[in-house]
Amino acid sequence: MSLREEIIQSLEESRNVILSGGVNCIPSRFERFRSELVGIKKKTYYLITGTTKSGKTQFTTFMFIITPVLYYLEHPEKIKPTIMYFPLEETRDDIMLRIYSWLIGYVTQGKILINSEDLQSVDERKPLPQEVLDVMNSKEFIRLADAFEECIIWCTDKNPTGIYKTIKSYLRENGTELFKDTEVTYKDDFGNTVHDNVKKFVKYVPNNKREYVIPIIDHVGLLSQERGMTIKSTIEKLSEYMVILRNDYDVSPVVLQQQNKEANTLEAFKLNKIRPVKEGLKEASRTGEDCNTLLGLTNPSAYEIQEYMGYNITRMRDSFRILEVVLNRKGRANGLCPLYFNGAINQYIELPLPNDPSIEKMYKYAEEVRKESRKVPSVLMFMKSFITKVINKNDTKRERQS
């Protein structure tokens, strides 16, 4: 079969998946932004970057754990996510408590919003309310929490080779590597021509074609260095492994990397260069060359900016973020997505446009959340209502323009 025939066959197979009711990616929950970031695709290497405290880990949890697991619960016949998490900065419990905080808000439709510290009764003045425990013991919460435990594999490796071997071991247990005999010719130590047969890797066939294998490495600056390597060469080695897993095994690696401290300075603010760039990746730029999609997160409040892109940062404060597709080798780049962010409960919500009247509800919501540490009545209900209206309104505009 020629290369042309192989490519056309692959395109037809992808088309038939859609026509038969399947999907070729796990859809993003940011509906309006899907034209820029359609979702989580197989064989795609994602790099998440931003300055310190920009919300990288929380965004990764929302985009690459919460989103695929919820979609799996809604459409078990379409996908099966396997998230291999390598937490180099936080513990497993830290991450799960944040997910539980999100789930409590989701199950109660926003009637109870509680952060992980309050879940643990850290403040002696605020013991965990019985009503929260009742939610966590409800059938719906248990159903959702069990799905996360089913889909997440917690891994302890901290160096690139260990990470690679662990992922490779899982793939071999859950699929088949195909090889073919290939004749090679080389000179031995005495100059004699030697003909030999070696097995050459052809492709990997998973046992479950609906499975999305998503390794998450958070973050590369905390990797244990390989023997004889600097942190830079260690990060580059990890990236080399991620490329192999992507290209040969259709894996979707997610790697987190800080921006250089220069990106968080007064000089960067004066030059209006506060958003992440590929050149600003800390300690090693190779990851930016290797990845398919580079996503950046910006927190304008960290620079004491009063307005950004038409949004009132004075009212939103630290709950405003900009998600940007800094680089996309398989699609459109430089798209910007304004987000409401509540790190305490791992909440990311796509904001309406700054000139949309419904943005006032978001300003009020952000202000109320700052006042209330535990309850905000029916928040998610009205959020769903007005965001749906915004999306429909924008879709109508696009139809008129086309």
C-alpha positions in Angstrom: 0.0 0.0 0.0 1.4 3.4 -1.0 1.6 6.3 1.5 -1.2 8.1 -0.3 -3.4 5.0 0.1 -2.5 4.7 3.8 -3.4 8.3 4.5 -6.7 8.2 2.6 -7.6 4.9 4.4 -6.8 6.6 7.8 -9.0 9.6 6.8 -11.9 7.3 5.8 -11.6 5.4 9.1 -11.8 8.6 11.1 -14.8 9.7 9.1 -16.6 6.4 9.6 -16.0 6.7 13.4 -18.0 9.9 13.4 -20.7 8.6 11.1 -21.2 5.6 13.3 -21.7 7.8 16.4 -18.2 7.6 17.8 -15.6 10.4 18.5 -12.1 11.1 17.4 -11.3 13.2 20.5 -12.6 13.8 24.0 -14.5 17.1 23.6 -13.4 20.1 25.6 -15.9 21.5 28.1 -15.1 25.1 26.9 -17.8 25.1 24.2 -17.1 28.5 22.6 -13.3 27.8 22.5 -13.6 24.4 20.8 -12.8 26.0 17.4 -9.3 26.7 18.9 -9.0 23.7 21.3 -11.3 20.9 20.1 -10.5 18.6 23.0 -8.1 15.8 23.9 -6.8 13.9 20.9 -4.8 10.7 20.6 -1.2 10.9 19.5 -0.9 14.4 20.7 1.7 15.8 23.1 0.4 18.6 25.3 2.6 21.1 27.2 1.0 23.3 29.9 3.0 26.4 30.9 2.6 29.6 33.0 4.2 31.5 35.8 4.1 30.3 39.4 0.6 30.3 40.8 -1.1 30.7 37.4 -3.2 27.6 38.0 -1.4 25.0 35.8 -2.1 22.0 38.0 -5.7 22.9 38.6 -6.3 23.5 34.9 -4.6 20.2 34.0 -6.8 18.5 36.6 -9.9 20.0 35.1 -9.0 19.6 31.4 -7.2 16.2 31.5 -8.8 14.4 34.4 -12.3 15.8 35.2 -13.3 16.4 31.6 -12.4 12.9 30.2 -13.8 11.0 33.3 -17.1 12.9 33.1 -17.3 12.3 29.3 -16.6 8.6 30.0 -19.5 8.4 32.5 -21.8 10.0 29.9 -20.5 8.0 26.9 -18.9 4.7 28.1 -19.4 3.3 24.7 -17.2 6.0 23.0 -14.1 6.3 25.2 -12.2 4.9 28.1 -9.6 7.2 29.7 -6.6 5.8 31.5 -4.8 8.7 33.3 -1.3 7.8 34.5 -0.5 10.6 37.0 3.1 11.3 38.1 2.7 13.9 40.8 6.1 15.4 41.4 4.9 18.4 43.3 1.7 17.4 45.2 0.6 14.2 46.8 -2.1 11.9 45.5 -4.4 12.9 48.3 -3.9 16.6 47.6 -5.1 16.1 44.0 -8.1 13.8 45.0 -9.3 16.2 47.7 -9.4 19.0 45.1 -11.4 16.7 42.7 -13.7 15.9 45.6 -14.3 19.6 46.2 -15.2 20.0 42.5 -17.5 16.9 42.7 -19.4 18.3 45.8 -20.2 21.4 43.9 -21.2 19.4 40.8 -23.4 16.9 42.7 -25.2 19.7 44.7 -25.5 21.9 41.6 -23.4 24.6 43.3 -25.4 24.7 46.5 -22.3 23.6 48.4 -18.8 24.9 47.5 -16.1 23.8 49.9 -12.3 23.8 49.5 -9.9 21.0 50.4 -8.7 22.6 53.6 -12.3 22.9 54.9 -12.9 19.3 53.9 -10.0 18.4 56.3 -11.3 20.7 59.1 -8.0 22.5 59.2 -9.6 25.6 60.8 -10.8 24.6 64.3 -13.6 27.2 63.9 -15.0 25.3 60.9 -15.4 21.6 61.4 -16.6 19.7 58.3 -20.4 20.1 58.2 -22.5 16.9 58.4 -24.3 18.0 55.2 -21.1 17.7 53.3 -20.4 14.2 54.7 -24.0 13.3 53.7 -23.2 14.4 50.1 -20.0 12.4 50.0 -21.8 9.3 51.2 -24.6 9.7 48.6 -25.0 7.2 45.8 -24.3 9.9 43.1 -21.0 11.1 44.7 -19.8 7.5 45.3 -20.6 6.7 41.6 -18.6 9.6 40.4 -15.7 9.2 42.8 -15.4 5.5 41.9 -15.1 6.4 38.2 -12.1 8.6 39.0 -10.5 5.8 41.0 -11.1 3.5 38.0 -9.6 5.8 35.5 -6.5 7.2 37.4 -3.3 5.2 37.9 -1.1 6.9 40.5 2.6 6.4 39.6 5.6 7.0 41.9 8.5 7.3 39.3 10.3 10.6 39.3 13.0 10.2 36.7 12.4 10.1 32.9 13.5 6.5 32.4 11.4 5.2 35.2 8.4 7.2 33.9 8.9 5.8 30.4 9.3 2.2 31.6 6.1 2.4 33.7 4.0 3.7 30.8 5.6 1.2 28.4 4.8 -1.6 30.8 1.2 -0.6 31.0 0.9 -0.4 27.2 2.5 -3.9 26.7 0.0 -5.4 29.2 -2.9 -3.8 27.4 -2.0 -4.1 23.8 0.3 -5.8 21.3 3.5 -4.5 19.7 3.9 -5.7 16.1 7.3 -6.2 14.6 8.7 -7.4 11.2 12.0 -9.1 10.4 14.3 -6.7 8.6 17.7 -7.5 7.1 20.5 -5.2 8.1 24.1 -5.1 6.8 27.0 -3.7 8.8 30.8 -4.1 9.3 32.1 -6.1 12.3 35.2 -5.2 14.3 37.4 -6.9 11.7 35.9 -5.1 8.7 33.9 -8.1 7.6 30.5 -7.5 6.0 27.7 -9.1 8.2 24.1 -9.7 7.2 21.7 -10.1 10.0 18.0 -10.1 10.7 16.5 -7.8 13.3 13.0 -7.2 14.5 11.8 -3.7 13.5 8.9 -2.1 15.4 5.9 -1.6 13.1 3.0 -0.4 15.2 1.1 -0.8 18.5 -2.4 -2.3 18.6 -4.3 -1.6 21.8 -6.7 -4.2 23.3 -9.3 -1.4 23.6 -9.4 1.0 20.7 -11.6 3.4 22.7 -8.9 3.8 25.3 -7.1 7.2 25.7 -3.8 6.8 27.6 -3.0 10.1 29.2 0.2 10.3 31.2 0.5 13.5 33.3 3.9 14.8 34.6 3.6 17.6 37.0 6.0 19.4 36.8 9.3 18.8 34.9 11.3 21.1 37.1 11.0 18.6 39.9 12.1 15.6 38.0 14.9 13.5 39.6 17.9 13.9 37.4 19.2 11.0 35.3 22.6 9.8 36.2 25.3 12.1 34.8 22.7 14.6 33.4 21.8 18.1 34.3 18.1 19.1 34.9 18.1 20.5 31.3 19.2 17.3 29.7 16.9 15.3 32.1 13.9 17.3 30.9 15.0 16.8 27.3 15.3 13.1 27.9 11.7 13.0 29.2 10.5 14.9 26.2 12.3 12.4 23.9 10.4 9.6 25.6 7.1 11.4 25.3 7.6 11.8 21.5 8.2 8.0 21.2 5.1 7.2 23.2 3.1 9.7 21.1 4.4 8.6 17.7 4.5 4.8 18.2 1.8 4.2 20.8 -0.8 6.9 20.1 -0.4 8.2 23.7 -1.4 11.7 24.7 1.3 12.9 27.1 0.5 16.0 29.3 3.6 17.8 30.6 3.7 20.8 32.9 6.6 23.3 32.8 7.1 26.6 34.5 7.9 29.9 32.7 11.2 31.6 33.5 11.0 34.1 36.4 11.7 36.9 34.0 8.1 36.5 32.7 6.8 37.5 36.1 8.7 40.8 36.5 7.8 44.5 36.3 9.7 44.7 33.1 7.5 42.1 31.5 4.5 44.1 32.6 5.9 47.4 31.2 6.5 45.7 27.8 3.0 44.1 27.9 4.5 40.7 27.7 2.8 38.9 30.5 1.4 35.9 28.5 3.5 32.7 28.3 5.7 32.1 25.2 7.6 29.1 23.9 10.9 30.9 24.4 10.1 31.5 28.1 10.0 27.8 29.1 12.1 27.3 32.2 15.3 25.2 32.2 14.7 23.5 28.8 13.1 24.7 25.5 13.2 21.3 23.8 9.7 20.5 25.2 8.3 23.4 23.2 9.9 22.0 20.0 8.6 18.5 20.6 5.0 19.1 21.7 2.0 19.3 19.4 0.1 21.8 21.5 1.5 24.4 23.9 -1.2 25.9 26.3 -0.4 28.9 28.4 -2.2 30.4 31.4 -2.0 34.0 32.4 -3.1 35.7 35.7 -3.3 39.5 35.0 -4.1 40.1 38.7 -0.6 39.1 39.6 0.6 42.3 37.9 -2.0 44.4 39.6 -3.7 45.2 36.2 -7.1 46.8 36.6 -8.4 45.8 33.1 -7.3 43.2 30.6 -8.9 42.4 27.2 -11.9 44.4 28.2 -12.5 42.5 31.5 -12.7 44.2 34.9 -9.8 42.6 36.8 -10.5 44.9 39.8 -13.8 42.9 40.3 -12.6 39.5 39.1 -9.2 39.8 40.9 -7.4 36.4 41.2 -10.3 34.5 39.7 -9.6 35.6 36.2 -7.4 33.6 33.8 -6.5 33.7 30.1 -6.0 30.3 28.4 -4.0 30.6 25.2 -3.1 28.1 22.5 0.5 29.4 22.2 1.4 26.7 19.7 -0.6 24.2 17.8 1.1 22.1 15.2 -2.2 20.3 14.2 -4.5 23.3 14.1 -5.1 27.0 14.9 -2.8 28.8 17.3 -2.9 32.1 19.3 -6.5 31.7 20.3 -7.5 33.2 23.7 -10.1 31.9 26.1 -11.1 34.0 29.1 -11.9 31.9 32.2 -13.3 32.2 35.6 -11.0 30.3 38.0 -11.6 29.1 41.6 -8.5 27.1 42.5 -9.9 26.0 45.9 -12.5 23.8 44.2 -10.7 23.3 40.8 -13.4 25.2 38.9 -12.8 26.6 35.5 -15.7 28.2 33.6 -15.5 29.8 30.2 -16.5 33.5 30.5 -18.9 35.4 28.2 -17.4 38.1 26.0 -16.6 41.3 27.9 -19.3 43.3 26.1 -22.0 40.6 26.8 -24.5 41.8 29.5 -24.2 38.4 31.2 -20.6 39.2 32.3 -22.1 41.2 35.1 -23.4 37.9 36.6 -19.9 36.6 36.6 -18.5 39.7 38.3 -21.1 39.3 41.0 -20.4 35.6 41.3 -16.7 36.2 41.8 -17.4 38.8 44.4 -19.9 36.5 46.2 -17.4 33.6 46.2 -14.8 35.8 47.9 -17.4 36.6 50.6 -18.8 33.1 51.2 -16.2 30.4 52.1 -18.8 27.6 52.0 -22.1 28.2 50.3 -23.2 30.1 47.2 -26.9 29.1 46.4 -27.7 27.7 43.0 -24.5 29.1 41.4 -24.0 26.4 38.8 -27.6 26.4 37.9 -27.7 30.0 36.7 -24.1 29.6 35.4 -25.3 26.8 33.1 -28.3 28.8 32.1 -26.5 32.0 31.0 -23.5 30.3 29.5 -25.9 28.2 27.3 -27.5 31.4 26.2 -24.1 33.0 25.4 -23.1 29.9 23.3 -26.3 29.9 21.4 -26.1 33.6 20.8 -22.6 33.3 19.4 -23.6 30.3 17.3 -26.4 32.3 15.8 -24.0 35.2 15.1 -21.7 32.8 13.3 -24.5 31.4 11.2 -25.6 34.9 10.2 -22.0 35.8 9.2 -21.6 32.7 7.2 
